[in-house]
Amino acid sequence: MSVKIRLSRAGAKKRPFYHIVVADANAPRDGKFIERVGTYNPMLPAEHAERVTLVTERLQYWLGNGAQPTDRVARFLAKAELVKAPVRREQTKQPTPKKKAQERAAERAKAAEAA
């Protein structure tokens, strides 16, 4: 059984509030969980003390037993210095021009330089 530390949504429509829970990886997002280990309120300003609350002792226990945090929760844990900060992924290459367009642009630049 793989265990994840993830967010479980609560709160009203357009007023999100999340519980940070330890749950089986196959359990539904807002469904059955093993233990609640914190909260996250995105409606509060970033510097507010109660935006993210964590039960550090229980989080250390679960991390020691192999629970894997999701990307967002890993950021919270890194800020609280419980885990090492996750490596941010590079941007995709999708918005860059394709090979032929790059060749045409290089030819245009060469022609403009020669003129």
HELIX and SHEET records of a PDB file:
HELIX    1   1 THR A   56  GLY A   64  1                                   9    
HELIX    2   2 ASP A   71  LYS A   79  1                                   9    
HELIX    3   3 LYS A   99  ALA A  114  1                                  16    
SHEET    1   A 5 VAL A  52  LEU A  54  0                                        
SHEET    2   A 5 GLU A  35  TYR A  40 -1                                        
SHEET    3   A 5 ARG A  15  ASP A  24 -1                                        
SHEET    4   A 5 VAL A   3  ALA A  12 -1                                        
SHEET    5   A 5 GLN A  68  PRO A  69  1                                        
END                                                                             
